[in-house]
Amino acid sequence: MPKPICDFCSSPDVAFVYPARTFAAYVFDGIVGESVGDWAACPTCHELIESDRQADLVERSLVTLLERQPEMKCAAVELRDRIRSFHVMFFCNREGSAMSIA
């Protein structure tokens, strides 16, 4: 089984899981992409979530994405908006407190 990564920043240092309902995350050309169940979080993203620093969480997610995919920098504004949208859906579909898995 592959090692989980943080659903916010893709860090391999997952320490928490947030229970969440499955939801439709996007529709593109008639294809529905779902977020299925729980979301994993590294310690840094967990702290941002717990302290309700949603804007900082979006920025961390964007920065780490662009570090891995520098060719996407030209789309940073759109990516930030999409990441923010996904995070809003996560917060709306979250079903309780984080569970430590570390």
Order of alpha helices (4+ residues) and beta strands (2+ residues): beta-beta-beta-beta-alpha-alpha-alpha-beta
